[in-house]
């Protein structure tokens, strides 16, 4: 009887330690993007108006978003190599674009500084202005059609991006 109890205890400990090891080895949860500027974003980070916000829990230090689609409205290599990050897309231009797409966040990149927001899926030393286009390719295609219908962004194209920051 004592052997059976010890064996059961050993099996229990083995199973529970394996489960906790699996939890530790699991990929980190990715943050949800807040792509609709009308809906409040539940986040602990204060994002700038030109940034695409995402849900960051309290005490979040290093965080990345899930993949999402964006329609790049305009982009160019940064000729200043970071000397003047606000020249490429003035805030007034981003705000004008936002008026065209009231339910999709229009965001723009700026030079990357430590602790600032970054975007993956775009070339290094490239600045851009984009509109959030959703999580699926079908949603993105619909947003791309809306963008093209305005006639204001002839070079508009789809990109699959992610965003994040390192607040350490």
Secondary structure by P-SEA (a helix, b strand, c coil): caaaaaaaaaaaaaaaaaaaaaaaacccbbbbbcccccccccccccccccccccccccccccccccccccccccccccccccccccccccaaaaaaaaaacccbbbbbbccccccbbbbcccccccccccccccccaaaaaaaaaaaaaacccccbbbbbbbbbbbcc
